[in-house]
Amino acid sequence: MRKQSYSVTLRNEYILKRIKDIKADHPFWGYRRVWAYLRYIDGLIVNKKVYTG
């Protein structure tokens, strides 16, 4: 497995923290709604596979 670049690692950490914050505020939202929130409210381009649960 290749090592990720530092900038990709930082971006992933930010996205995962943001997902945890959204799930804390909205515990019953699924991955589709969390993805839509990130995409349309936060303006982040995120693959749906980033979110694991």
MMTF fields as JSON, N, C-alpha, C and O atoms, coordinates in Angstrom:
{
  "mmtfVersion": "1.0.0",
  "mmtfProducer": "UNKNOWN",
  "numBonds": 211,
  "numAtoms": 212,
  "numGroups": 53,
  "numChains": 1,
  "numModels": 1,
  "chainsPerModel": [1],
  "groupsPerChain": [53],
  "chainIdList": ["A"],
  "bondAtomList": [4, 2, 8, 6, 12, 10, 16, 14, 20, 18, 24, 22, 28, 26, 32, 30, 36, 34, 40, 38, 44, 42, 48, 46, 52, 50, 56, 54, 60, 58, 64, 62, 68, 66, 72, 70, 76, 74, 80, 78, 84, 82, 88, 86, 92, 90, 96, 94, 100, 98, 104, 102, 108, 106, 112, 110, 116, 114, 120, 118, 124, 122, 128, 126, 132, 130, 136, 134, 140, 138, 144, 142, 148, 146, 152, 150, 156, 154, 160, 158, 164, 162, 168, 166, 172, 170, 176, 174, 180, 178, 184, 182, 188, 186, 192, 190, 196, 194, 200, 198, 204, 202, 208, 206],
  "bondOrderList": [1, 1, 1, 1, 1, 1, 1, 1, 1, 1, 1, 1, 1, 1, 1, 1, 1, 1, 1, 1, 1, 1, 1, 1, 1, 1, 1, 1, 1, 1, 1, 1, 1, 1, 1, 1, 1, 1, 1, 1, 1, 1, 1, 1, 1, 1, 1, 1, 1, 1, 1, 1],
  "groupList": [{"groupName": "MET", "atomNameList": ["N", "CA", "C", "O"], "elementList": ["N", "C", "C", "O"], "formalChargeList": [0, 0, 0, 0], "bondAtomList": [1, 0, 2, 1, 3, 2], "bondOrderList": [1, 1, 2], "singleLetterCode": "M", "chemCompType": "L-PEPTIDE LINKING"}, {"groupName": "ARG", "atomNameList": ["N", "CA", "C", "O"], "elementList": ["N", "C", "C", "O"], "formalChargeList": [0, 0, 0, 0], "bondAtomList": [1, 0, 2, 1, 3, 2], "bondOrderList": [1, 1, 2], "singleLetterCode": "R", "chemCompType": "L-PEPTIDE LINKING"}, {"groupName": "LYS", "atomNameList": ["N", "CA", "C", "O"], "elementList": ["N", "C", "C", "O"], "formalChargeList": [0, 0, 0, 0], "bondAtomList": [1, 0, 2, 1, 3, 2], "bondOrderList": [1, 1, 2], "singleLetterCode": "K", "chemCompType": "L-PEPTIDE LINKING"}, {"groupName": "GLN", "atomNameList": ["N", "CA", "C", "O"], "elementList": ["N", "C", "C", "O"], "formalChargeList": [0, 0, 0, 0], "bondAtomList": [1, 0, 2, 1, 3, 2], "bondOrderList": [1, 1, 2], "singleLetterCode": "Q", "chemCompType": "L-PEPTIDE LINKING"}, {"groupName": "SER", "atomNameList": ["N", "CA", "C", "O"], "elementList": ["N", "C", "C", "O"], "formalChargeList": [0, 0, 0, 0], "bondAtomList": [1, 0, 2, 1, 3, 2], "bondOrderList": [1, 1, 2], "singleLetterCode": "S", "chemCompType": "L-PEPTIDE LINKING"}, {"groupName": "TYR", "atomNameList": ["N", "CA", "C", "O"], "elementList": ["N", "C", "C", "O"], "formalChargeList": [0, 0, 0, 0], "bondAtomList": [1, 0, 2, 1, 3, 2], "bondOrderList": [1, 1, 2], "singleLetterCode": "Y", "chemCompType": "L-PEPTIDE LINKING"}, {"groupName": "VAL", "atomNameList": ["N", "CA", "C", "O"], "elementList": ["N", "C", "C", "O"], "formalChargeList": [0, 0, 0, 0], "bondAtomList": [1, 0, 2, 1, 3, 2], "bondOrderList": [1, 1, 2], "singleLetterCode": "V", "chemCompType": "L-PEPTIDE LINKING"}, {"groupName": "THR", "atomNameList": ["N", "CA", "C", "O"], "elementList": ["N", "C", "C", "O"], "formalChargeList": [0, 0, 0, 0], "bondAtomList": [1, 0, 2, 1, 3, 2], "bondOrderList": [1, 1, 2], "singleLetterCode": "T", "chemCompType": "L-PEPTIDE LINKING"}, {"groupName": "LEU", "atomNameList": ["N", "CA", "C", "O"], "elementList": ["N", "C", "C", "O"], "formalChargeList": [0, 0, 0, 0], "bondAtomList": [1, 0, 2, 1, 3, 2], "bondOrderList": [1, 1, 2], "singleLetterCode": "L", "chemCompType": "L-PEPTIDE LINKING"}, {"groupName": "ASN", "atomNameList": ["N", "CA", "C", "O"], "elementList": ["N", "C", "C", "O"], "formalChargeList": [0, 0, 0, 0], "bondAtomList": [1, 0, 2, 1, 3, 2], "bondOrderList": [1, 1, 2], "singleLetterCode": "N", "chemCompType": "L-PEPTIDE LINKING"}, {"groupName": "GLU", "atomNameList": ["N", "CA", "C", "O"], "elementList": ["N", "C", "C", "O"], "formalChargeList": [0, 0, 0, 0], "bondAtomList": [1, 0, 2, 1, 3, 2], "bondOrderList": [1, 1, 2], "singleLetterCode": "E", "chemCompType": "L-PEPTIDE LINKING"}, {"groupName": "ILE", "atomNameList": ["N", "CA", "C", "O"], "elementList": ["N", "C", "C", "O"], "formalChargeList": [0, 0, 0, 0], "bondAtomList": [1, 0, 2, 1, 3, 2], "bondOrderList": [1, 1, 2], "singleLetterCode": "I", "chemCompType": "L-PEPTIDE LINKING"}, {"groupName": "ASP", "atomNameList": ["N", "CA", "C", "O"], "elementList": ["N", "C", "C", "O"], "formalChargeList": [0, 0, 0, 0], "bondAtomList": [1, 0, 2, 1, 3, 2], "bondOrderList": [1, 1, 2], "singleLetterCode": "D", "chemCompType": "L-PEPTIDE LINKING"}, {"groupName": "ALA", "atomNameList": ["N", "CA", "C", "O"], "elementList": ["N", "C", "C", "O"], "formalChargeList": [0, 0, 0, 0], "bondAtomList": [1, 0, 2, 1, 3, 2], "bondOrderList": [1, 1, 2], "singleLetterCode": "A", "chemCompType": "L-PEPTIDE LINKING"}, {"groupName": "HIS", "atomNameList": ["N", "CA", "C", "O"], "elementList": ["N", "C", "C", "O"], "formalChargeList": [0, 0, 0, 0], "bondAtomList": [1, 0, 2, 1, 3, 2], "bondOrderList": [1, 1, 2], "singleLetterCode": "H", "chemCompType": "L-PEPTIDE LINKING"}, {"groupName": "PRO", "atomNameList": ["N", "CA", "C", "O"], "elementList": ["N", "C", "C", "O"], "formalChargeList": [0, 0, 0, 0], "bondAtomList": [1, 0, 2, 1, 3, 2], "bondOrderList": [1, 1, 2], "singleLetterCode": "P", "chemCompType": "L-PEPTIDE LINKING"}, {"groupName": "PHE", "atomNameList": ["N", "CA", "C", "O"], "elementList": ["N", "C", "C", "O"], "formalChargeList": [0, 0, 0, 0], "bondAtomList": [1, 0, 2, 1, 3, 2], "bondOrderList": [1, 1, 2], "singleLetterCode": "F", "chemCompType": "L-PEPTIDE LINKING"}, {"groupName": "TRP", "atomNameList": ["N", "CA", "C", "O"], "elementList": ["N", "C", "C", "O"], "formalChargeList": [0, 0, 0, 0], "bondAtomList": [1, 0, 2, 1, 3, 2], "bondOrderList": [1, 1, 2], "singleLetterCode": "W", "chemCompType": "L-PEPTIDE LINKING"}, {"groupName": "GLY", "atomNameList": ["N", "CA", "C", "O"], "elementList": ["N", "C", "C", "O"], "formalChargeList": [0, 0, 0, 0], "bondAtomList": [1, 0, 2, 1, 3, 2], "bondOrderList": [1, 1, 2], "singleLetterCode": "G", "chemCompType": "PEPTIDE LINKING"}],
  "groupTypeList": [0, 1, 2, 3, 4, 5, 4, 6, 7, 8, 1, 9, 10, 5, 11, 8, 2, 1, 11, 2, 12, 11, 2, 13, 12, 14, 15, 16, 17, 18, 5, 1, 1, 6, 17, 13, 5, 8, 1, 5, 11, 12, 18, 8, 11, 6, 9, 2, 2, 6, 5, 7, 18],
  "groupIdList": [1, 2, 3, 4, 5, 6, 7, 8, 9, 10, 11, 12, 13, 14, 15, 16, 17, 18, 19, 20, 21, 22, 23, 24, 25, 26, 27, 28, 29, 30, 31, 32, 33, 34, 35, 36, 37, 38, 39, 40, 41, 42, 43, 44, 45, 46, 47, 48, 49, 50, 51, 52, 53],
  "secStructList": [7, 7, 7, 7, 7, 2, 2, 2, 2, 2, 2, 2, 2, 2, 2, 2, 2, 2, 2, 2, 2, 2, 2, 2, 2, 7, 6, 6, 7, 7, 2, 2, 2, 2, 2, 2, 0, 0, 0, 0, 0, 1, 7, 7, 7, 7, 7, 4, 4, 4, 7, 7, 7],
  "xCoordList": [0.848, 0.0, 0.894, 1.879, 0.531, 1.291, 0.945, -0.181, 1.924, 1.718, 1.045, 1.417, 0.046, -0.649, 0.217, 1.033, 0.031, 0.753, 0.217, -0.89, 1.023, 0.656, -0.611, -1.451, -0.762, -1.946, -3.215, -4.271, -3.12, -4.281, -4.65, -5.831, -3.656, -3.905, -4.596, -5.543, -4.141, -4.772, -6.206, -7.09, -6.447, -7.798, -8.718, -9.855, -8.225, -9.037, -9.354, -10.468, -8.389, -8.634, -9.716, -10.59, -9.66, -10.67, -12.048, -13.03, -12.122, -13.407, -13.966, -15.159, -13.126, -13.601, -14.07, -15.064, -13.356, -13.797, -15.141, -16.02, -15.291, -16.553, -17.703, -18.809, -17.452, -18.477, -18.889, -20.077, -17.916, -18.232, -19.049, -19.963, -18.734, -19.501, -20.944, -21.883, -21.109, -22.458, -23.251, -24.426, -22.615, -23.307, -23.654, -24.665, -22.85, -23.167, -24.409, -25.234, -24.541, -25.702, -26.941, -28.06, -26.75, -27.861, -27.599, -27.202, -27.812, -27.432, -28.219, -27.752, -29.374, -30.185, -29.993, -30.642, -29.111, -28.83, -27.956, -27.066, -28.209, -27.398, -26.288, -26.091, -25.572, -24.428, -24.852, -24.11, -26.028, -26.457, -26.711, -26.31, -27.367, -27.664, -26.4, -26.23, -25.507, -24.239, -23.421, -22.836, -23.38, -22.66, -23.26, -22.529, -24.589, -25.25, -24.952, -24.746, -24.926, -24.608, -23.187, -22.957, -22.239, -20.86, -20.754, -20.027, -21.476, -21.378, -22.049, -21.461, -23.275, -24.065, -24.039, -24.19, -23.855, -23.805, -22.359, -22.065, -21.459, -20.058, -19.251, -18.181, -19.758, -19.061, -17.845, -16.956, -17.792, -16.669, -16.996, -18.096, -16.052, -16.215, -15.694, -14.487, -16.62, -16.266, -16.913, -18.088, -16.138, -16.677, -17.525, -17.167, -18.626, -19.502, -18.807, -19.23, -17.75, -17.04, -16.193, -15.71, -16.006, -15.23, -15.953, -15.328, -17.258, -18.061, -18.3, -18.843, -17.898, -18.05, -18.962, -19.186, -19.492, -20.46, -20.605, -21.485],
  "yCoordList": [-1.175, 0.0, 1.239, 1.313, 2.203, 3.444, 4.358, 4.366, 5.117, 6.1, 7.335, 7.797, 7.871, 9.072, 10.3, 10.339, 11.291, 12.537, 13.252, 12.987, 14.146, 14.859, 15.684, 15.737, 16.329, 17.162, 16.314, 16.74, 15.117, 14.227, 13.757, 13.684, 13.441, 13.012, 14.115, 13.841, 15.347, 16.467, 16.67, 16.922, 16.563, 16.739, 15.645, 15.917, 14.405, 13.304, 13.475, 13.178, 13.949, 14.189, 15.247, 15.103, 16.304, 17.354, 16.805, 17.092, 16.018, 15.461, 14.52, 14.571, 13.662, 12.732, 13.473, 13.087, 14.538, 15.341, 15.993, 16.051, 16.479, 17.122, 16.121, 16.455, 14.888, 13.843, 13.539, 13.397, 13.438, 13.163, 14.295, 14.043, 15.536, 16.68, 16.645, 16.896, 16.334, 16.264, 15.14, 15.315, 13.98, 12.844, 13.131, 12.631, 13.913, 14.28, 15.169, 15.048, 16.053, 16.937, 16.23, 16.559, 15.267, 14.563, 13.056, 12.483, 12.407, 10.988, 10.029, 8.914, 10.405, 9.495, 9.675, 8.994, 10.583, 10.758, 9.608, 9.153, 9.145, 8.108, 8.714, 9.929, 7.825, 8.308, 9.19, 10.091, 8.945, 9.76, 11.207, 12.14, 11.38, 12.741, 13.443, 14.641, 12.705, 13.298, 13.719, 14.802, 12.86, 13.194, 14.445, 15.338, 14.504, 15.654, 16.926, 17.985, 16.84, 17.996, 18.485, 19.679, 17.541, 17.918, 18.542, 19.516, 17.981, 18.413, 19.76, 20.655, 19.905, 21.084, 22.198, 23.366, 21.873, 22.911, 23.359, 24.555, 22.384, 22.719, 22.951, 23.558, 22.473, 22.664, 21.778, 22.114, 20.65, 19.726, 18.658, 18.106, 18.373, 17.293, 16.026, 15.849, 15.152, 13.958, 12.75, 12.786, 11.676, 10.423, 9.786, 9.87, 9.159, 8.545, 7.428, 7.088, 6.849, 5.759, 6.237, 5.414, 7.536, 8.055, 7.765, 7.451, 7.873, 7.697, 6.221, 5.531, 5.721, 4.297, 4.028, 2.867, 5.054, 4.711, 5.345, 4.975],
  "zCoordList": [0.0, 0.0, 0.0, 0.735, -0.834, -0.911, 0.25, 0.747, 0.662, 1.714, 1.123, 0.045, 1.841, 1.373, 1.602, 2.523, 0.761, 0.95, 2.193, 2.661, 2.698, 3.915, 3.723, 4.621, 2.565, 2.332, 2.255, 2.722, 1.671, 1.604, 3.002, 3.34, 3.815, 5.187, 5.981, 6.718, 5.842, 6.549, 6.089, 6.908, 4.782, 4.253, 4.785, 5.169, 4.807, 5.313, 6.793, 7.224, 7.572, 8.993, 9.176, 10.032, 8.379, 8.477, 8.118, 8.803, 7.047, 6.615, 7.674, 7.973, 8.245, 9.269, 10.52, 11.134, 10.9, 12.046, 11.743, 12.603, 10.524, 10.121, 10.131, 10.557, 9.663, 9.684, 11.118, 11.404, 12.021, 13.43, 14.039, 14.824, 13.69, 14.191, 13.683, 14.439, 12.409, 11.83, 12.474, 12.798, 12.665, 13.279, 14.738, 15.231, 15.433, 16.812, 16.851, 17.756, 15.876, 15.807, 15.278, 15.672, 14.391, 13.729, 13.765, 12.75, 14.904, 15.037, 14.154, 13.921, 13.658, 12.86, 11.359, 10.565, 10.964, 9.549, 9.068, 9.787, 7.859, 7.24, 6.393, 6.357, 5.716, 4.939, 3.769, 3.378, 3.208, 2.068, 2.483, 1.788, 3.603, 4.055, 4.537, 4.306, 5.207, 5.645, 4.424, 4.411, 3.397, 2.17, 1.524, 1.094, 1.459, 0.847, 1.637, 1.042, 2.95, 3.787, 3.489, 3.301, 3.449, 3.146, 1.76, 1.565, 0.806, -0.59, -0.82, -1.428, -0.338, -0.702, 0.342, -0.013, 1.597, 2.632, 2.87, 2.871, 3.072, 3.334, 2.06, 2.104, 0.932, -0.332, -0.527, -1.309, 0.173, 0.04, -0.996, -1.0, -1.862, -2.824, -2.149, -1.981, -1.766, -1.005, -1.662, -2.028, -1.809, -2.308, -1.209, -0.034, -1.565, -0.564, 0.198, 1.303, -0.366, 0.295, 1.473, 2.25, 1.62, 2.749, 4.05, 5.063, 4.018, 5.224, 5.469, 4.607, 6.645, 6.936, 8.112, 8.456, 8.736, 9.695, 10.968, 11.745]
}
